[in-house]
Amino acid sequence: MNADMKRQIAKKDGFIAALDQSGGSTPKALKAYGVDESAYNDDGEMFGLIHRMRTRIIKSPAFNGARVIGAILFEHTMENDIDGTPTAQYLWNTCGIVPFLKVDEGLAAEDRGVQLMKPMSNLDALCERGVKKAIFGTKMRSNILAANPVGIAAIVDQQFEKGLQILEHGLMPIIEPEVNIHIEGKAEAEDMLRDNIARRLDSLEDDTQVMLKLTLPEVANHYKPLIEHPNVMRVAALSGGYSCDEANARLSMNTGMIASFSRALTEGLSTGQSDEDFDSTMTKTIDMIYQASMT
């Protein structure tokens, strides 16, 4: 694990950008950017367009390690280049931003009020490729749709089991059991989630750390015990469908959490913008997210 990257993620002020839209979420991300589905004929063309969008974001002057300390990439993005340099290396060497990799293969069907991750049969090979590409850590997402104690315990157990497997490759796992922002009993689900994560953290060896990425909670500082836990390197917040303004407002009430936004980060960006307008929008958004992450 790169010591400079580790120091930056653990200690530096800033936030983590989520640029990891996968095959299922890419059409929606492109449409929000102003690229309709009629603009591409197959997945290859679609992924080419999303890489152009991500490249434009990464090459924006505002997108640098002064405020953006890390960025989560989709596998296809990791395998692509920016100006002839592999994306992860470009992020670190040119932008000063620590690269992470999304490693889950999507969500299973809902069961017991949750969606576990689909089987990850390729995880070891993907981690090995990530190490070769200078990736620092990983991210994997599950989905909580009800305050079901059995389902939430199962989600947390699966996340930590895969996290331990990822740690064996020298990568830092970001554990992301998302609580859907629209569900009834969201606060109750967050109680169950916090307690189950604490249970698994307490079982780790003293020198083992993970990262967490959690939905902005209904009760401010609800996850403070996890933020302060010695086995947690950093706790990030996902925007989860909240607007950028609302996500920032909620984040600012949670001391010690930093942002790891996707949709909120790209809000207001459009393929038709001039470079000047694009960079201006990026600068304003990054500044707002950075300030909200400073509390």
PyMOL commands that set and color helices and strands:
alter all, ss='L'
color gray80, all
select helices_A, chain A and resi 3-11+26-32+37-39+43-59+75-79+87-95+123-132+149-167+186-202+224-227+244-251+263-266+275-292
alter helices_A, ss='H'
color red, helices_A
select strands_A, chain A and resi 15-19+68-73+81-82+85-86+98-102+114-115+137-144+172-179+210-215+232-238+258-259
alter strands_A, ss='S'
color yellow, strands_A
deselect
rebuild
show_as cartoon
